[in-house]
Amino acid sequence: MEPKTIERLRELIGQAKWTKAKTYKPPFDHEYVVMKNYPELCALLKHAIDKFGYDKDFLGQPHRYVDVDGYRYWHYQTVYNRDTADKEFHT
């Protein structure tokens, strides 16, 4: 990832208020933000996921992820999610 991109991404990630998902219990617990509240962050995450991400299955379904500073990020429609990158429940 380009240094300017990762620097801005880190800044926006740090400024966002991440909400703990209430519908998922461990090991599927994670945090999320919604695009309408963080349009610049979500646009940059989408770019990073699409351009620099990798594909991995989650419960048998393919998803695309990108790792940044120990977190794994992915999105579903307009919800952008994160969890610690060391969890292996995605296989």
Contacts in CASP RR format, 6 or more apart in sequence:
PFRMAT RR
TARGET T0000
AUTHOR 0000-0000-0000
METHOD contacts of the structure
MODEL  1
MEPKTIERLRELIGQAKWTKAKTYKPPFDHEYVVMKNYPELCALLKHAID
KFGYDKDFLGQPHRYVDVDGYRYWHYQTVYNRDTADKEFHT
1 9 0 8 1.000
1 48 0 8 1.000
1 51 0 8 1.000
1 52 0 8 1.000
5 44 0 8 1.000
5 47 0 8 1.000
5 48 0 8 1.000
6 68 0 8 1.000
8 44 0 8 1.000
9 41 0 8 1.000
9 44 0 8 1.000
9 45 0 8 1.000
9 48 0 8 1.000
9 68 0 8 1.000
10 68 0 8 1.000
10 69 0 8 1.000
12 38 0 8 1.000
12 40 0 8 1.000
12 41 0 8 1.000
12 44 0 8 1.000
13 41 0 8 1.000
13 68 0 8 1.000
13 69 0 8 1.000
13 71 0 8 1.000
15 41 0 8 1.000
16 33 0 8 1.000
16 38 0 8 1.000
16 41 0 8 1.000
17 33 0 8 1.000
18 31 0 8 1.000
18 32 0 8 1.000
18 33 0 8 1.000
18 82 0 8 1.000
19 31 0 8 1.000
19 32 0 8 1.000
19 33 0 8 1.000
20 29 0 8 1.000
20 30 0 8 1.000
20 31 0 8 1.000
21 29 0 8 1.000
21 30 0 8 1.000
21 31 0 8 1.000
21 32 0 8 1.000
21 81 0 8 1.000
24 30 0 8 1.000
27 87 0 8 1.000
27 89 0 8 1.000
28 89 0 8 1.000
29 83 0 8 1.000
30 81 0 8 1.000
30 82 0 8 1.000
30 83 0 8 1.000
31 81 0 8 1.000
31 82 0 8 1.000
31 83 0 8 1.000
32 79 0 8 1.000
32 80 0 8 1.000
32 81 0 8 1.000
32 82 0 8 1.000
33 41 0 8 1.000
33 42 0 8 1.000
33 79 0 8 1.000
33 80 0 8 1.000
34 78 0 8 1.000
34 79 0 8 1.000
34 80 0 8 1.000
35 42 0 8 1.000
35 78 0 8 1.000
35 79 0 8 1.000
35 80 0 8 1.000
36 78 0 8 1.000
38 80 0 8 1.000
41 80 0 8 1.000
42 75 0 8 1.000
42 78 0 8 1.000
42 80 0 8 1.000
45 66 0 8 1.000
45 73 0 8 1.000
45 75 0 8 1.000
45 80 0 8 1.000
46 75 0 8 1.000
46 80 0 8 1.000
48 66 0 8 1.000
48 68 0 8 1.000
48 73 0 8 1.000
49 64 0 8 1.000
49 65 0 8 1.000
49 66 0 8 1.000
49 73 0 8 1.000
49 74 0 8 1.000
49 75 0 8 1.000
50 64 0 8 1.000
52 66 0 8 1.000
53 64 0 8 1.000
53 65 0 8 1.000
53 66 0 8 1.000
54 64 0 8 1.000
54 65 0 8 1.000
54 66 0 8 1.000
55 62 0 8 1.000
55 63 0 8 1.000
55 64 0 8 1.000
55 65 0 8 1.000
56 62 0 8 1.000
56 63 0 8 1.000
56 65 0 8 1.000
56 90 0 8 1.000
56 91 0 8 1.000
57 63 0 8 1.000
57 90 0 8 1.000
57 91 0 8 1.000
58 89 0 8 1.000
58 90 0 8 1.000
63 74 0 8 1.000
63 90 0 8 1.000
64 74 0 8 1.000
65 72 0 8 1.000
65 73 0 8 1.000
65 74 0 8 1.000
65 90 0 8 1.000
66 72 0 8 1.000
66 73 0 8 1.000
66 74 0 8 1.000
67 73 0 8 1.000
67 85 0 8 1.000
70 84 0 8 1.000
70 85 0 8 1.000
70 86 0 8 1.000
71 82 0 8 1.000
71 83 0 8 1.000
71 84 0 8 1.000
71 85 0 8 1.000
72 82 0 8 1.000
72 83 0 8 1.000
72 84 0 8 1.000
72 85 0 8 1.000
72 87 0 8 1.000
72 90 0 8 1.000
73 80 0 8 1.000
73 81 0 8 1.000
73 82 0 8 1.000
74 80 0 8 1.000
74 81 0 8 1.000
74 82 0 8 1.000
75 81 0 8 1.000
END
